[in-house]
Amino acid sequence: DIQMTQFPSSLSASVGDRVTITCQASQDMNHYLSWYQHKPGKAPKLLIYDASKLQTGVPSRFSGSGSGTDFTLTISSLQPDDMATYYCQQYDDLPLTFGGGTKVEIK
Amino acid sequence: EVQLVQSGTEVKEPGESLKISCKVSGHTFTTNWIAWVRQMPGKGLEWMGIIHPRDSDTRYSPSFRGHVTISADKSINSTYLQWSSLKASDTAIYYCARGRTTVMTPFHDWGQGTLVSVSS
């Protein structure tokens, strides 16, 4: 199984800050990685797929990058609506696996 | 617009059986893989397994194989997650999620979640 280690597990940042979340795979992967935003009581929302492709309708302040074992989600200018938990997911191999999540809070 | 509508909250006792559903509309049901994802209280997302509705080809996470059954009924555009004997540790929110036409897939569309509470 490909284990996905996500860090930090939580962070607090101010509106307008640049925020970076990292996902590390337990083995080299292709670019088959996605990022989701999950708010309490809501369904998860796909933000990024294929490591760097922005899902239709997602604000351009979200971006993804990375290769091999290290992948990042960046929010270029944090907004109040971005308060949520973010998850990475690999789909390079079965079983598909999620990272442990990063809870983003606004200072 | 693709919609995944899941069945409602369930309150059960340990040892009982349960089948929850996910009805898909807005696209051709038999083309895309559909997965089930668990979120236990205060915890993260866990991929349970995935099914292709065209032929019911199903793959399970080793963590869930043997404890749950995933099925589909293409005549009514629905997939199901079922337990034959629930445990308290099955208390969670369960999401269905639509992927691509390949089994290795991200999930573009999600159901609203079904809360399952198991307690004596």
Interface residues (C-beta under 8 A of the other chain):
Chain A: D1 Y32 S34 Y36 H38 A43 P44 K45 L46 Y49 D50 Q55 T85 Y87 Q89 Y91 D92 D93 L94 P95 L96 T97 F98 G99 G100 G101
Chain B: A35 V37 G44 L45 E46 W47 I50 R59 Y60 S61 P62 S63 Y95 A97 V103 M104 T105 P106 F107 H108 W110 G111 Q112 G113
